[in-house]
Amino acid sequence: MIIQKDKDQLNNLSMNMILLAGNAREKIMKALTACEARNFITADSCLQAALSEIEEAHILQTETVQKEAMEQEYYYSMLFTHAQDTLMTIQSEYNIALHLVAILKTYG
């Protein structure tokens, strides 16, 4: 049986995932802005920091999904789904930014 404590824990975890993904997005944008100024050292540093935030959020997601896979009780949470969606979007932005920085270093 799912109790309120479990729901609260999943909500807190979901909010942490969203916060980490948002922090990563901010760092990605700083990296791209640095790239526009041809400051590739800062761009690389910002991308590395963004990756750390993404990895931390991904760990939270993976642990939660594994609990369901181990057949522990689980309930659907729209907030967790939103957190997963946000994380996936930021991961895509990170991958694109990584390639843009590499292209600008080479050809820019």
DSSP file (Angstrom, degrees, kcal/mol; ACC not computed):
  #  RESIDUE AA STRUCTURE BP1 BP2  ACC     N-H-->O    O-->H-N    N-H-->O    O-->H-N    TCO  KAPPA ALPHA  PHI   PSI    X-CA   Y-CA   Z-CA
    1    1 A M              0   0    0      0, 0.0     2,-0.4     0, 0.0    72,-0.1   0.000 360.0 360.0 360.0 131.6    0.0    0.0    0.0
    2    2 A I        -     0   0    0     72,-0.1     2,-0.3     4,-0.0    72,-0.0  -0.645 360.0-162.9 -78.9 129.4    1.3    3.4   -1.0
    3    3 A I    >>  -     0   0    0     -2,-0.4     4,-1.8     1,-0.1     3,-0.7  -0.712  33.9-104.3-110.8 165.8    1.4    5.8    1.9
    4    4 A Q  H 3> S+     0   0    0     -2,-0.3     4,-2.9     1,-0.3     5,-0.2   0.852 119.1  60.6 -57.1 -36.8    1.6    9.6    1.9
    5    5 A K  H 3> S+     0   0    0      1,-0.2     4,-2.4     2,-0.2    -1,-0.3   0.903 104.7  49.0 -58.3 -42.0    5.3    9.4    3.0
    6    6 A D  H <> S+     0   0    0     -3,-0.7     4,-2.3     2,-0.2    -1,-0.2   0.906 111.7  48.8 -64.4 -41.6    6.1    7.5   -0.2
    7    7 A K  H  X S+     0   0    0     -4,-1.8     4,-2.5     2,-0.2    -2,-0.2   0.917 111.2  49.9 -63.9 -42.9    4.3   10.0   -2.3
    8    8 A D  H  X S+     0   0    0     -4,-2.9     4,-2.6     2,-0.2    -2,-0.2   0.902 109.8  51.1 -62.6 -40.9    6.1   12.9   -0.6
    9    9 A Q  H  X S+     0   0    0     -4,-2.4     4,-2.6    -5,-0.2    -1,-0.2   0.920 111.6  46.8 -63.0 -43.4    9.4   11.2   -1.2
   10   10 A L  H  X S+     0   0    0     -4,-2.3     4,-2.6     2,-0.2    -2,-0.2   0.890 111.9  51.3 -66.9 -38.1    8.7   10.7   -4.9
   11   11 A N  H  X S+     0   0    0     -4,-2.5     4,-2.5     2,-0.2    -2,-0.2   0.924 111.6  47.1 -63.5 -43.4    7.5   14.3   -5.2
   12   12 A N  H  X S+     0   0    0     -4,-2.6     4,-2.2     2,-0.2    -2,-0.2   0.918 112.8  48.9 -63.4 -43.4   10.7   15.6   -3.5
   13   13 A L  H  X S+     0   0    0     -4,-2.6     4,-2.3     2,-0.2    -2,-0.2   0.918 111.2  50.7 -61.2 -43.3   12.8   13.4   -5.7
   14   14 A S  H  X S+     0   0    0     -4,-2.6     4,-2.3     1,-0.2    -2,-0.2   0.912 109.8  49.2 -61.7 -43.9   11.0   14.7   -8.8
   15   15 A M  H  X S+     0   0    0     -4,-2.5     4,-2.6     1,-0.2    -1,-0.2   0.880 109.6  52.4 -64.4 -37.3   11.5   18.3   -7.8
   16   16 A N  H  X S+     0   0    0     -4,-2.2     4,-2.8     2,-0.2    -2,-0.2   0.908 108.5  50.7 -64.0 -40.6   15.2   17.6   -7.3
   17   17 A M  H  X S+     0   0    0     -4,-2.3     4,-2.6     2,-0.2    -2,-0.2   0.927 111.7  47.3 -61.0 -44.3   15.4   16.1  -10.8
   18   18 A I  H  X S+     0   0    0     -4,-2.3     4,-2.5     2,-0.2    -2,-0.2   0.908 112.7  49.5 -64.0 -42.2   13.7   19.2  -12.2
   19   19 A L  H  X S+     0   0    0     -4,-2.6     4,-2.5     2,-0.2    -2,-0.2   0.927 112.1  47.3 -62.6 -46.3   16.0   21.5  -10.2
   20   20 A L  H  X S+     0   0    0     -4,-2.8     4,-2.3     2,-0.2    -2,-0.2   0.915 113.1  48.8 -62.4 -43.0   19.1   19.6  -11.4
   21   21 A A  H  X S+     0   0    0     -4,-2.6     4,-2.4    -5,-0.2    -1,-0.2   0.905 111.3  50.1 -63.9 -40.9   17.9   19.6  -15.0
   22   22 A G  H  X S+     0   0    0     -4,-2.5     4,-2.2     2,-0.2    -2,-0.2   0.899 109.8  50.5 -63.9 -40.6   17.2   23.4  -14.8
   23   23 A N  H  X S+     0   0    0     -4,-2.5     4,-2.0     1,-0.2    -1,-0.2   0.906 110.1  50.8 -61.8 -40.9   20.6   24.0  -13.3
   24   24 A A  H  X S+     0   0    0     -4,-2.3     4,-2.4     1,-0.2    -2,-0.2   0.914 108.1  52.0 -63.2 -42.4   22.1   22.0  -16.2
   25   25 A R  H  X S+     0   0    0     -4,-2.4     4,-2.5     1,-0.2    -1,-0.2   0.916 108.1  51.8 -60.3 -43.0   20.1   24.1  -18.8
   26   26 A E  H  X S+     0   0    0     -4,-2.2     4,-2.0     1,-0.2    -1,-0.2   0.904 111.1  47.4 -60.3 -41.8   21.4   27.3  -17.2
   27   27 A K  H  X S+     0   0    0     -4,-2.0     4,-2.1     2,-0.2    -1,-0.2   0.862 109.5  53.6 -69.0 -35.8   25.0   26.0  -17.5
   28   28 A I  H  X S+     0   0    0     -4,-2.4     4,-2.3     2,-0.2    -2,-0.2   0.924 108.9  48.9 -63.3 -43.9   24.4   24.9  -21.1
   29   29 A M  H  X S+     0   0    0     -4,-2.5     4,-2.4     1,-0.2    -2,-0.2   0.890 110.1  51.2 -63.9 -39.0   23.2   28.4  -22.0
   30   30 A K  H  X S+     0   0    0     -4,-2.0     4,-2.5     2,-0.2    -1,-0.2   0.885 108.8  52.5 -63.9 -37.6   26.3   29.9  -20.3
   31   31 A A  H  X S+     0   0    0     -4,-2.1     4,-2.1     2,-0.2    -2,-0.2   0.919 110.3  46.8 -63.7 -43.7   28.5   27.6  -22.3
   32   32 A L  H  X S+     0   0    0     -4,-2.3     4,-1.9     2,-0.2    -2,-0.2   0.885 111.8  50.7 -67.7 -37.8   26.8   28.7  -25.6
   33   33 A T  H  X S+     0   0    0     -4,-2.4     4,-1.2     2,-0.2    -2,-0.2   0.911 110.6  49.6 -64.0 -42.0   27.1   32.3  -24.6
   34   34 A A  H  <>S+     0   0    0     -4,-2.5     5,-3.1     1,-0.2     3,-0.2   0.875 108.1  54.8 -62.7 -37.1   30.8   31.8  -23.8
   35   35 A C  H ><5S+     0   0    0     -4,-2.1     3,-1.9     1,-0.2    -1,-0.2   0.888 101.3  57.2 -64.2 -39.6   31.2   30.1  -27.2
   36   36 A E  H 3<5S+     0   0    0     -4,-1.9    -1,-0.2     1,-0.3    -2,-0.2   0.842 108.9  47.0 -59.3 -32.4   29.7   33.2  -29.0
   37   37 A A  T 3<5S-     0   0    0     -4,-1.2    -1,-0.3    -3,-0.2    -2,-0.2   0.323 118.5-116.5 -90.2   7.3   32.5   35.1  -27.3
   38   38 A R  T < 5S+     0   0    0     -3,-1.9     2,-1.1     1,-0.2    -3,-0.2   0.791  70.1 141.5  60.7  31.1   35.0   32.4  -28.4
   39   39 A N     >< +     0   0    0     -5,-3.1     4,-2.0     1,-0.2    -1,-0.2  -0.724  17.4 166.2-100.3  80.8   35.8   31.7  -24.8
   40   40 A F  H  >  +     0   0    0     -2,-1.1     4,-2.6     1,-0.2     5,-0.2   0.744  67.8  61.2 -75.2 -23.9   36.1   27.9  -25.2
   41   41 A I  H  > S+     0   0    0      2,-0.2     4,-2.1     1,-0.2    -1,-0.2   0.943 109.8  42.3 -65.7 -46.2   37.7   27.3  -21.8
   42   42 A T  H  > S+     0   0    0      2,-0.2     4,-2.8     1,-0.2     5,-0.2   0.908 113.3  53.7 -65.1 -41.4   34.6   28.7  -20.1
   43   43 A A  H  X S+     0   0    0     -4,-2.0     4,-2.4     1,-0.2    -2,-0.2   0.933 110.2  46.5 -59.0 -46.7   32.3   26.9  -22.5
   44   44 A D  H  X S+     0   0    0     -4,-2.6     4,-2.3     1,-0.2    -1,-0.2   0.904 112.5  50.6 -62.8 -41.2   34.0   23.5  -21.7
   45   45 A S  H  X S+     0   0    0     -4,-2.1     4,-2.2     1,-0.2    -2,-0.2   0.913 111.0  48.2 -63.2 -43.7   33.8   24.2  -18.0
   46   46 A C  H  X S+     0   0    0     -4,-2.8     4,-2.4     1,-0.2    -1,-0.2   0.893 111.0  50.7 -65.1 -40.0   30.1   25.0  -18.2
   47   47 A L  H  X S+     0   0    0     -4,-2.4     4,-2.4    -5,-0.2    -1,-0.2   0.891 109.5  50.6 -66.0 -38.4   29.4   21.9  -20.2
   48   48 A Q  H  X S+     0   0    0     -4,-2.3     4,-1.9     2,-0.2    -2,-0.2   0.915 111.1  48.6 -64.3 -41.7   31.2   19.8  -17.7
   49   49 A A  H  X S+     0   0    0     -4,-2.2     4,-1.7     2,-0.2    -2,-0.2   0.894 110.7  51.4 -64.0 -39.6   29.3   21.3  -14.9
   50   50 A A  H  X S+     0   0    0     -4,-2.4     4,-2.5     1,-0.2    -2,-0.2   0.910 107.0  53.4 -62.9 -42.3   26.0   20.7  -16.8
   51   51 A L  H  X S+     0   0    0     -4,-2.4     4,-2.9     1,-0.2    -1,-0.2   0.890 105.2  54.3 -61.4 -39.2   27.0   17.1  -17.3
   52   52 A S  H  X S+     0   0    0     -4,-1.9     4,-2.0     2,-0.2    -1,-0.2   0.910 109.8  47.0 -60.7 -42.2   27.5   16.7  -13.6
   53   53 A E  H  X S+     0   0    0     -4,-1.7     4,-2.2     2,-0.2    -2,-0.2   0.912 112.9  49.2 -65.3 -43.1   24.0   18.0  -12.9
   54   54 A I  H  X S+     0   0    0     -4,-2.5     4,-2.5     1,-0.2    -2,-0.2   0.922 110.5  50.4 -62.4 -45.0   22.5   15.7  -15.6
   55   55 A E  H  X S+     0   0    0     -4,-2.9     4,-2.0     1,-0.2    -1,-0.2   0.895 109.5  50.7 -62.5 -40.1   24.3   12.7  -14.2
   56   56 A E  H  X S+     0   0    0     -4,-2.0     4,-1.6     1,-0.2    -1,-0.2   0.918 112.4  46.3 -64.1 -43.1   23.0   13.4  -10.7
   57   57 A A  H  X S+     0   0    0     -4,-2.2     4,-2.2     1,-0.2    -2,-0.2   0.882 109.9  54.8 -65.1 -38.0   19.4   13.7  -12.0
   58   58 A H  H  X S+     0   0    0     -4,-2.5     4,-3.0     1,-0.2    -1,-0.2   0.874 103.9  54.6 -65.1 -37.0   19.8   10.6  -14.0
   59   59 A I  H  X S+     0   0    0     -4,-2.0     4,-2.6     2,-0.2     5,-0.2   0.926 108.0  49.5 -61.4 -44.2   20.9    8.6  -10.9
   60   60 A L  H  X S+     0   0    0     -4,-1.6     4,-1.7     1,-0.2    -2,-0.2   0.921 113.2  46.9 -60.1 -44.0   17.7    9.7   -9.2
   61   61 A Q  H  X S+     0   0    0     -4,-2.2     4,-2.5     2,-0.2     5,-0.2   0.937 112.2  49.3 -62.8 -47.4   15.6    8.6  -12.1
   62   62 A T  H  X S+     0   0    0     -4,-3.0     4,-2.6     1,-0.2    -2,-0.2   0.905 109.1  51.5 -62.6 -43.3   17.4    5.3  -12.5
   63   63 A E  H  X S+     0   0    0     -4,-2.6     4,-1.4     1,-0.2    -1,-0.2   0.894 112.1  47.6 -60.1 -39.6   17.0    4.4   -8.8
   64   64 A T  H  X S+     0   0    0     -4,-1.7     4,-1.4    -5,-0.2    -2,-0.2   0.918 112.5  47.2 -68.9 -44.3   13.3    5.2   -9.0
   65   65 A V  H  X S+     0   0    0     -4,-2.5     4,-2.1     1,-0.2    -2,-0.2   0.879 109.1  55.5 -66.0 -37.3   12.7    3.1  -12.2
   66   66 A Q  H  X S+     0   0    0     -4,-2.6     4,-1.9     1,-0.2    -1,-0.2   0.852 101.2  58.4 -65.1 -33.9   14.7    0.2  -10.7
   67   67 A K  H  <>S+     0   0    0     -4,-1.4     5,-2.4     1,-0.2    -1,-0.2   0.918 108.5  45.3 -60.3 -42.7   12.4    0.1   -7.7
   68   68 A E  H ><5S+     0   0    0     -4,-1.4     3,-1.8     1,-0.2    -2,-0.2   0.906 110.0  54.3 -67.0 -39.8    9.4   -0.4  -10.0
   69   69 A A  H 3<5S+     0   0    0     -4,-2.1    -1,-0.2     1,-0.3    -2,-0.2   0.816 103.5  56.1 -63.8 -29.7   11.3   -3.0  -12.0
   70   70 A M  T 3<5S-     0   0    0     -4,-1.9    -1,-0.3    -5,-0.1    -2,-0.2   0.282 121.5-112.3 -85.1  11.6   12.0   -4.9   -8.7
   71   71 A E  T < 5 +     0   0    0     -3,-1.8    -3,-0.2     1,-0.2     2,-0.2   0.741  63.3 154.5  64.4  28.0    8.2   -4.9   -8.2
   72   72 A Q      < -     0   0    0     -5,-2.4    -1,-0.2    -6,-0.2    -2,-0.0  -0.546  60.2 -80.8 -74.6 153.7    8.2   -2.6   -5.3
   73   73 A E        +     0   0    0     -2,-0.2     2,-0.3    -3,-0.1    -1,-0.1  -0.262  59.9 177.8 -59.1 142.2    4.9   -0.8   -5.0
   74   74 A Y        -     0   0    0     -3,-0.1     2,-0.4    -6,-0.1   -72,-0.1  -0.990  17.5-159.6-146.1 147.0    4.7    2.2   -7.2
   75   75 A Y        -     0   0    0     -2,-0.3     2,-0.2   -68,-0.0    -2,-0.0  -0.971  33.0-101.5-129.6 151.0    2.2    4.8   -8.1
   76   76 A Y        -     0   0    0     -2,-0.4     2,-0.5     4,-0.0     3,-0.1  -0.493  36.8-170.0 -70.8 133.1    1.9    7.0  -11.2
   77   77 A S     >  -     0   0    0     -2,-0.2     4,-2.2     1,-0.1     5,-0.2  -0.974  19.9-161.9-127.9 118.1    3.2   10.5  -10.6
   78   78 A M  H  > S+     0   0    0     -2,-0.5     4,-2.5     1,-0.2     5,-0.2   0.864  96.7  56.4 -62.9 -34.2    2.6   13.2  -13.2
   79   79 A L  H  > S+     0   0    0      2,-0.2     4,-2.3     1,-0.2    -1,-0.2   0.905 107.1  47.7 -64.8 -41.2    5.4   15.2  -11.4
   80   80 A F  H  > S+     0   0    0      2,-0.2     4,-2.6     1,-0.2    -1,-0.2   0.901 111.2  51.4 -65.8 -39.9    7.9   12.3  -11.9
   81   81 A T  H  X S+     0   0    0     -4,-2.2     4,-2.4     1,-0.2    -2,-0.2   0.912 110.2  49.2 -61.6 -41.9    6.8   12.0  -15.5
   82   82 A H  H  X S+     0   0    0     -4,-2.5     4,-2.8     2,-0.2    -2,-0.2   0.902 109.8  52.0 -62.6 -41.2    7.4   15.7  -15.9
   83   83 A A  H  X S+     0   0    0     -4,-2.3     4,-2.6     2,-0.2    -2,-0.2   0.911 110.3  48.2 -62.8 -42.5   10.8   15.4  -14.3
   84   84 A Q  H  X S+     0   0    0     -4,-2.6     4,-2.6     2,-0.2    -2,-0.2   0.923 112.6  48.6 -62.8 -44.1   11.8   12.6  -16.7
   85   85 A D  H  X S+     0   0    0     -4,-2.4     4,-2.3     2,-0.2    -2,-0.2   0.912 111.9  49.0 -62.5 -43.7   10.6   14.6  -19.6
   86   86 A T  H  X S+     0   0    0     -4,-2.8     4,-2.4     2,-0.2    -2,-0.2   0.929 111.6  49.1 -62.1 -45.7   12.5   17.7  -18.5
   87   87 A L  H  X S+     0   0    0     -4,-2.6     4,-2.5     1,-0.2    -2,-0.2   0.920 110.6  50.3 -60.6 -44.6   15.7   15.6  -17.9
   88   88 A M  H  X S+     0   0    0     -4,-2.6     4,-1.9     1,-0.2    -1,-0.2   0.900 110.6  50.1 -61.5 -41.0   15.4   14.0  -21.4
   89   89 A T  H  X S+     0   0    0     -4,-2.3     4,-2.3     1,-0.2    -1,-0.2   0.925 111.7  47.2 -62.7 -45.3   15.0   17.5  -23.0
   90   90 A I  H  X S+     0   0    0     -4,-2.4     4,-2.7     1,-0.2    -2,-0.2   0.868 108.1  55.8 -67.5 -36.1   18.0   18.9  -21.2
   91   91 A Q  H  X S+     0   0    0     -4,-2.5     4,-2.4     2,-0.2    -1,-0.2   0.908 108.8  48.2 -60.7 -40.2   20.1   15.8  -22.1
   92   92 A S  H  X S+     0   0    0     -4,-1.9     4,-2.3     2,-0.2    -2,-0.2   0.918 111.0  49.8 -65.2 -43.3   19.2   16.5  -25.8
   93   93 A E  H  X S+     0   0    0     -4,-2.3     4,-2.7     1,-0.2    -2,-0.2   0.902 110.4  51.5 -61.3 -40.1   20.2   20.2  -25.4
   94   94 A Y  H  X S+     0   0    0     -4,-2.7     4,-2.7     2,-0.2    -2,-0.2   0.939 109.2  49.4 -61.5 -47.6   23.5   19.1  -23.8
   95   95 A N  H  X S+     0   0    0     -4,-2.4     4,-1.7     1,-0.2    -2,-0.2   0.905 113.3  46.2 -61.0 -42.0   24.3   16.8  -26.7
   96   96 A I  H  X S+     0   0    0     -4,-2.3     4,-2.6     2,-0.2    -1,-0.2   0.928 112.9  49.7 -65.7 -44.5   23.5   19.5  -29.2
   97   97 A A  H  X S+     0   0    0     -4,-2.7     4,-2.7     1,-0.2     5,-0.2   0.893 106.7  56.1 -61.9 -39.9   25.6   22.1  -27.3
   98   98 A L  H  X S+     0   0    0     -4,-2.7     4,-1.8     1,-0.2    -1,-0.2   0.916 111.7  42.9 -58.2 -43.9   28.5   19.7  -27.0
   99   99 A H  H  X S+     0   0    0     -4,-1.7     4,-2.6     2,-0.2    -2,-0.2   0.884 111.7  54.0 -71.1 -38.8   28.6   19.3  -30.8
  100  100 A L  H  X S+     0   0    0     -4,-2.6     4,-2.8     2,-0.2     5,-0.2   0.922 109.0  48.6 -61.2 -43.5   28.1   23.0  -31.5
  101  101 A V  H  X S+     0   0    0     -4,-2.7     4,-2.3     1,-0.2    -1,-0.2   0.927 112.0  49.2 -62.5 -44.2   31.0   23.9  -29.2
  102  102 A A  H  X S+     0   0    0     -4,-1.8     4,-1.8    -5,-0.2    -2,-0.2   0.909 112.3  48.2 -62.0 -42.0   33.2   21.3  -31.0
  103  103 A I  H  X>S+     0   0    0     -4,-2.6     4,-3.6     1,-0.2     5,-0.6   0.926 112.2  48.6 -64.3 -44.9   32.1   22.6  -34.4
  104  104 A L  H  X5S+     0   0    0     -4,-2.8     4,-1.3     1,-0.2    -1,-0.2   0.852 109.2  53.1 -66.7 -33.4   32.8   26.2  -33.4
  105  105 A K  H  <5S+     0   0    0     -4,-2.3    -1,-0.2    -5,-0.2    -2,-0.2   0.899 118.9  36.2 -63.6 -39.2   36.2   25.3  -32.0
  106  106 A T  H  <5S+     0   0    0     -4,-1.8    -2,-0.2    -5,-0.2    -3,-0.2   0.911 138.4  10.9 -81.7 -45.0   37.1   23.7  -35.3
  107  107 A Y  H  <5       0   0    0     -4,-3.6    -3,-0.2    -5,-0.2    -2,-0.2   0.526 360.0 360.0-115.8  -8.9   35.5   25.9  -37.9
  108  108 A G     <<       0   0    0     -4,-1.3    -3,-0.1    -5,-0.6    -4,-0.1   0.476 360.0 360.0 -81.0 360.0   34.3   29.0  -36.0
